[in-house]
Amino acid sequence: MAGAPSRAIEVSAKNVDEAVQRALQQLGCTREEVDVEVVHPGSPGRLLGFGAEPARVRVTQSGVSLGAPQASQAPAHVVDAGDTGLPAPAPVPGGTGVLDREPQTDKDESDEDGVPRDPVRDAELARIMLVELLHRMDMRDLRVEVTSAEPLMLNVLGGDVADLIGRRGENLRALQFVLSLMLNKQLRRHIRITVDADGYRSRREDLLQGMAQRFAQRVRETRQPMQLEAMPPNERRIVHLTLADDPDVVTESAGEGDTRRVVIKPRH
């Protein structure tokens, strides 16, 4: 009786050996019973795994047991959820916080490699990256916590975070930008991420909302437009949203680049 058609699968992992082992487990074969083709040897990437690529192998059964013929299968691309090229997310001590809950995935949304999206896992990966960035900046006394997995928000705590924040948060925005590039490159999709330091952003938001309300009151009284200080886009947005439903005033942005600011005017 003729043997059944050979079965082939493609598997990705952090390195070739691990990919082969996973393929053997899925096929239920030994190394001597398969042919291995290295599709991509993989790359460890640069700093923090930025730009890392998993290894990919194509494993074909060279001898299938006699018996009932099996349907021929096209090569299946199987990717393990841990194939990030970075350390696996560390467990959260103490059993508290946003990462204690069971991972929630949206089965209708997947990465390019078919791995279901997991906001909690993405948040932990971002936390690991930020911790390593801070260590390489010689800020080892700081720690990072996940305050929200979706939307993704991280908060840096401990020690003196003034240098990390910078003038009006400019250093913090730069750090957030770099981390966002790294995380999106690693996940191969876009995730909006917010990095805070000791609650600076929430305090700044309260300050801007109060300032917007005070300036709006003066505009009501004088019936004259007033300009606020120059602000980055995210802070101008806070002012616009604060006064969006105000029946007496309207807001608009004026200026270019770093000098762009919010102008508050009487509505009528």
C-alpha positions as CSV (number, residue, x, y, z in Angstrom):
1,M,0.0,0.0,0.0
2,A,1.4,3.4,-0.9
3,G,2.3,5.8,1.8
4,A,0.2,8.9,2.6
5,P,1.3,12.2,1.2
6,S,3.9,14.1,3.1
7,R,2.8,16.8,5.5
8,A,4.7,20.1,5.7
9,I,4.3,23.0,8.1
10,E,6.1,26.3,8.7
11,V,6.9,27.4,12.3
12,S,8.4,30.5,13.7
13,A,10.3,30.9,17.0
14,K,13.2,32.9,18.5
15,N,15.8,30.7,16.9
16,V,16.0,27.8,14.4
17,D,16.4,25.0,17.0
18,E,13.3,26.1,18.9
19,A,11.3,26.3,15.7
20,V,12.4,22.8,14.7
21,Q,11.4,21.4,18.1
22,R,8.0,23.0,17.9
23,A,7.4,21.6,14.5
24,L,8.4,18.1,15.6
25,Q,5.9,18.3,18.5
26,Q,3.1,19.4,16.2
27,L,3.9,16.6,13.6
28,G,4.5,14.0,16.3
29,C,7.8,13.0,14.6
30,T,11.5,12.6,15.5
31,R,14.2,14.6,13.9
32,E,15.2,11.6,11.7
33,E,11.7,11.5,10.2
34,V,11.6,15.0,8.7
35,D,13.4,17.3,6.3
36,V,14.1,20.8,7.5
37,E,14.4,23.9,5.4
38,V,15.5,27.1,7.0
39,V,13.3,29.8,5.5
40,H,14.7,32.6,7.6
41,P,17.5,32.2,10.3
42,G,16.1,35.0,12.4
43,S,17.7,38.1,13.8
44,P,18.1,39.1,17.5
45,G,17.7,42.8,16.6
46,R,19.5,45.6,18.1
47,L,19.0,47.4,21.5
48,L,16.1,45.9,23.5
49,G,15.2,43.6,20.6
50,F,14.3,46.5,18.4
51,G,14.0,45.2,14.8
52,A,14.2,41.5,16.0
53,E,12.9,38.9,13.5
54,P,11.9,35.3,14.4
55,A,13.5,32.3,12.8
56,R,11.3,30.4,10.4
57,V,11.6,26.8,9.3
58,R,9.7,24.6,6.9
59,V,9.5,21.0,8.2
60,T,8.3,18.2,5.9
61,Q,7.5,14.6,7.0
62,S,9.7,12.3,5.0
63,G,7.9,9.1,6.1
64,V,4.3,8.8,7.1
65,S,3.0,5.6,8.7
66,L,1.1,3.2,6.3
67,G,-2.6,3.0,6.7
68,A,-5.6,5.2,5.8
69,P,-4.4,7.9,3.4
70,Q,-4.4,11.4,4.9
71,A,-5.6,14.5,3.1
72,S,-2.8,16.6,1.7
73,Q,-2.3,19.8,3.6
74,A,-0.8,23.0,2.4
75,P,2.0,24.4,4.5
76,A,0.6,26.0,7.6
77,H,2.2,29.1,9.1
78,V,2.2,28.7,12.8
79,V,3.5,31.4,15.1
80,D,3.8,31.1,18.8
81,A,2.5,34.0,20.9
82,G,5.9,34.2,22.6
83,D,7.9,34.8,19.4
84,T,8.8,38.4,20.2
85,G,12.6,38.2,20.4
86,L,12.4,39.7,23.9
87,P,12.2,38.1,27.4
88,A,8.9,36.7,28.3
89,P,6.7,39.1,30.4
90,A,7.6,38.8,34.1
91,P,4.9,37.8,36.6
92,V,3.5,40.7,38.7
93,P,4.4,40.2,42.3
94,G,1.7,40.3,44.9
95,G,-1.2,39.5,42.7
96,T,-2.4,43.1,42.3
97,G,-2.8,45.6,39.4
98,V,-4.1,45.6,35.9
99,L,-1.9,42.6,34.9
100,D,-3.5,40.2,37.4
101,R,-6.6,39.7,35.3
102,E,-6.8,37.0,32.6
103,P,-5.5,38.1,29.2
104,Q,-8.3,39.5,27.1
105,T,-7.9,39.0,23.3
106,D,-10.0,40.1,20.4
107,K,-10.4,37.1,18.3
108,D,-11.4,39.2,15.3
109,E,-8.1,41.1,15.4
110,S,-4.7,39.5,14.9
111,D,-1.1,40.6,14.3
112,E,0.4,40.1,10.8
113,D,1.6,36.6,11.9
114,G,-1.9,35.6,13.0
115,V,-1.3,35.9,16.7
116,P,-4.4,37.2,18.5
117,R,-3.9,40.6,20.0
118,D,-3.6,40.7,23.7
119,P,-3.6,44.2,25.3
120,V,-2.3,42.9,28.6
121,R,0.7,41.2,27.0
122,D,1.4,44.2,24.9
123,A,1.4,46.4,28.0
124,E,3.9,44.1,29.8
125,L,6.2,44.1,26.8
126,A,6.1,47.9,26.8
127,R,6.8,48.0,30.5
128,I,9.9,45.7,30.0
129,M,11.2,47.9,27.2
130,L,10.7,51.1,29.2
131,V,12.5,49.6,32.3
132,E,15.5,48.7,30.1
133,L,15.5,52.1,28.5
134,L,15.6,53.8,32.0
135,H,18.4,51.4,33.1
136,R,20.5,52.4,30.1
137,M,19.8,56.0,30.9
138,D,21.3,55.2,34.4
139,M,18.0,55.7,36.1
140,R,18.0,52.4,37.9
141,D,16.1,53.7,41.0
142,L,13.0,54.2,39.0
143,R,10.2,51.6,38.5
144,V,7.5,51.3,35.9
145,E,3.8,50.3,36.5
146,V,1.1,49.6,34.0
147,T,-1.9,51.9,34.9
148,S,-4.0,50.8,31.9
149,A,-3.6,48.1,29.3
150,E,-6.2,49.5,26.9
151,P,-5.6,52.3,26.3
152,L,-1.9,51.6,27.1
153,M,-0.6,53.8,29.8
154,L,2.6,53.5,31.8
155,N,3.7,55.4,34.9
156,V,7.3,55.9,36.1
157,L,7.7,56.0,39.9
158,G,10.5,56.4,42.5
159,G,13.3,58.8,43.0
160,D,13.5,62.2,41.4
161,V,11.6,62.2,38.1
162,A,12.1,65.9,37.4
163,D,14.9,65.3,34.9
164,L,12.9,62.6,33.3
165,I,9.9,65.0,32.9
166,G,11.9,68.0,31.6
167,R,10.6,71.5,30.9
168,R,6.8,71.3,30.5
169,G,7.1,67.5,29.9
170,E,9.3,67.7,26.8
171,N,11.7,65.0,28.0
172,L,8.8,62.8,28.9
173,R,7.2,63.3,25.4
174,A,10.5,62.4,23.8
175,L,10.8,59.2,25.8
176,Q,7.2,58.3,24.9
177,F,8.0,58.9,21.2
178,V,11.0,56.6,21.3
179,L,9.2,53.9,23.2
180,S,6.3,54.1,20.8
181,L,8.6,53.6,17.8
182,M,10.2,50.6,19.5
183,L,7.0,48.9,20.6
184,N,5.2,49.4,17.2
185,K,8.3,48.1,15.4
186,Q,8.4,45.0,17.6
187,L,4.6,44.3,17.3
188,R,4.5,45.3,13.7
189,R,1.3,47.3,14.2
190,H,0.4,50.7,15.7
191,I,-0.5,51.1,19.4
192,R,-1.0,54.4,21.0
193,I,1.0,54.6,24.2
194,T,1.1,57.2,27.0
195,V,4.1,57.5,29.4
196,D,3.6,59.4,32.6
197,A,6.0,60.1,35.5
198,D,4.7,60.3,39.1
199,G,1.3,61.4,37.8
200,Y,2.7,64.5,36.1
201,R,0.3,64.3,33.1
202,S,-2.8,64.2,35.3
203,R,-1.6,67.1,37.4
204,R,-0.7,69.1,34.2
205,E,-4.1,68.3,32.8
206,D,-5.8,69.7,35.9
207,L,-3.7,72.8,35.7
208,L,-4.6,73.4,32.0
209,Q,-8.3,72.8,32.6
210,G,-8.2,75.3,35.5
211,M,-6.3,77.9,33.4
212,A,-8.7,77.5,30.5
213,Q,-11.7,78.1,32.7
214,R,-10.1,81.3,34.2
215,F,-9.2,82.7,30.8
216,A,-12.7,81.9,29.5
217,Q,-14.2,83.9,32.5
218,R,-12.0,86.9,31.6
219,V,-13.1,86.7,28.0
220,R,-16.8,86.7,29.1
221,E,-16.2,89.7,31.2
222,T,-14.1,91.8,28.8
223,R,-15.5,90.5,25.5
224,Q,-12.0,90.5,24.2
225,P,-10.0,87.5,22.8
226,M,-7.1,86.2,24.9
227,Q,-4.1,84.0,24.1
228,L,-2.7,81.3,26.2
229,E,1.0,80.4,26.4
230,A,2.5,78.3,23.6
231,M,1.8,74.6,24.1
232,P,2.4,71.3,22.4
233,P,-0.5,69.7,20.5
234,N,-1.6,67.3,23.3
235,E,-1.9,70.3,25.7
236,R,-3.8,72.5,23.3
237,R,-6.2,69.6,22.8
238,I,-7.0,69.6,26.5
239,V,-7.9,73.3,26.4
240,H,-10.0,72.9,23.3
241,L,-11.9,69.9,24.9
242,T,-12.3,71.8,28.2
243,L,-14.2,74.7,26.5
244,A,-15.8,72.8,23.7
245,D,-19.3,73.0,25.2
246,D,-19.0,76.4,26.7
247,P,-21.9,78.5,25.4
248,D,-20.0,81.9,25.7
249,V,-16.6,81.3,24.2
250,V,-14.9,79.4,21.3
251,T,-11.3,78.3,20.9
252,E,-8.9,78.2,18.0
253,S,-5.1,77.6,17.5
254,A,-2.9,80.3,16.1
255,G,0.8,80.5,15.2
256,E,3.3,77.9,13.8
257,G,5.5,75.2,15.3
258,D,6.7,75.7,18.9
259,T,4.9,79.1,19.1
260,R,1.4,77.7,18.3
261,R,-1.1,78.6,21.1
262,V,-4.8,78.6,21.9
263,V,-6.8,81.7,21.4
264,I,-10.1,82.0,23.4
265,K,-12.7,84.3,21.8
266,P,-16.3,85.4,22.6
267,R,-18.7,83.1,20.8
268,H,-21.0,86.0,19.7
